């Protein structure tokens, strides 16, 4: 997942992307079935932005967006989890 901050301070999140590359005047984000940053013929384009409009690109892990597993105490917390936000 990548977070893209544009020149107008708008932030876009590209979920499922594991790599990006400049293609002419655009920066394009890709998803690869091999779950790595390498872009090959099986990679799928997820979105593109004008490179001149990009201020910053930050790679984020899923845990950083606030999801975490929390025991639900249905049976002492063993084997059951609910997903909730928070820290």
ChimeraX attribute file (.defattr): number of C-alpha atoms within 10 A of each C-alpha:
attribute: neighborCount
match mode: 1-to-1
recipient: residues
	/A:1	17
	/A:2	19
	/A:3	15
	/A:4	20
	/A:5	17
	/A:6	18
	/A:7	12
	/A:8	9
	/A:9	12
	/A:10	10
	/A:11	15
	/A:12	13
	/A:13	15
	/A:14	19
	/A:15	15
	/A:16	15
	/A:17	23
	/A:18	21
	/A:19	20
	/A:20	20
	/A:21	13
	/A:22	13
	/A:23	11
	/A:24	9
	/A:25	11
	/A:26	16
	/A:27	17
	/A:28	19
	/A:29	24
	/A:30	24
	/A:31	25
	/A:32	19
	/A:33	12
	/A:34	12
	/A:35	12
	/A:36	11
	/A:37	14
	/A:38	14
	/A:39	19
	/A:40	12
	/A:41	6
	/A:42	11
	/A:43	19
	/A:44	14
	/A:45	15
	/A:46	14
	/A:47	14
	/A:48	17
	/A:49	16
	/A:50	14
	/A:51	15
	/A:52	11
	/A:53	15
	/A:54	18
	/A:55	14
	/A:56	12
	/A:57	15
	/A:58	11
	/A:59	14
	/A:60	14
	/A:61	9
	/A:62	12
	/A:63	10
	/A:64	9
	/A:65	11
	/A:66	11
	/A:67	13
	/A:68	15
	/A:69	12
	/A:70	13
	/A:71	14
	/A:72	14
	/A:73	12
	/A:74	10
	/A:75	9
	/A:76	9
	/A:77	11
	/A:78	10
	/A:79	10
	/A:80	13
	/A:81	14
	/A:82	10
	/A:83	12
	/A:84	11
	/A:85	10
	/A:86	8
	/A:87	9
